[in-house]
Amino acid sequence: MNRCLIPLVIALALGGAAQAQPQMSTSTTTTVLPAATSAQPGVRQFPKQALRGTMTVKQPPYLEMDDRVTRFTPGARILDEDNRIRQSAAFVNRELTVNYLMDRQGQVTQVWVLTEAEKKERRPTLGVERNFTFESQQGAATPTTLPAKAN
């Protein structure tokens, strides 16, 4: 069967014809347009559903978002201050102020690491909710708060 040779013959014929044509020298001008993202440096538009929080990546894909342990979804995107996609391993054990989106299961789908100008913008947050306090949060234990030893 010679079905596979037909595209090869056509490609060789077209390639040879292109080389046989004389080269004409014409001057062309190229216009370079500025990128849309560089129009206003330092200002990004975030979705209305995006929440503000403090992110600490523990061990990817697990992270702590406002003292809640959650995880990244498969294919989650993290955009740094310069709007570049970064891996979650680049932010291990760093506490960052971010805007983020979550899915219905409570997993983080997209994260934007904020610049100083973006941190000034007010955003809704899930916040930290606690119905308990630890003694370590109230202050150091003193000898008067320790139980007396029975002799």
URPE-V79292 format. One record per residue. N is the residue number from 1. PHI is phi in whole degrees, 0 to 359 (NA if undefined). Layout:
n={N;N}
phi={PHI;PHI}
This chain:
n={1;2;3;4;5;6;7;8;9;10;11;12;13;14;15;16;17;18;19;20;21;22;23;24;25;26;27;28;29;30;31;32;33;34;35;36;37;38;39;40;41;42;43;44;45;46;47;48;49;50;51;52;53;54;55;56;57;58;59;60;61;62;63;64;65;66;67;68;69;70;71;72;73;74;75;76;77;78;79;80;81;82;83;84;85;86;87;88;89;90;91;92;93;94;95;96;97;98;99;100;101;102;103;104;105;106;107;108;109;110;111;112;113;114;115;116;117;118;119;120;121;122;123;124;125;126;127;128;129;130;131;132;133;134;135;136;137;138;139;140;141;142;143;144;145;146;147;148;149;150;151}
phi={NA;247;292;285;279;297;297;293;294;294;296;294;293;290;295;291;290;292;284;285;289;291;279;257;266;232;269;240;252;247;258;259;267;290;290;293;284;266;294;231;293;89;237;242;264;251;297;295;282;295;255;261;195;249;252;226;281;274;215;308;269;272;214;245;241;54;64;247;278;216;215;281;286;299;87;295;248;242;252;279;299;264;65;261;285;236;277;294;295;288;244;297;61;248;271;234;272;222;256;209;242;239;268;291;274;86;264;278;258;212;227;240;284;268;274;299;293;285;292;286;291;280;219;291;219;284;70;247;245;222;248;207;225;269;297;293;279;273;144;287;287;252;300;285;271;279;293;283;279;270;263}
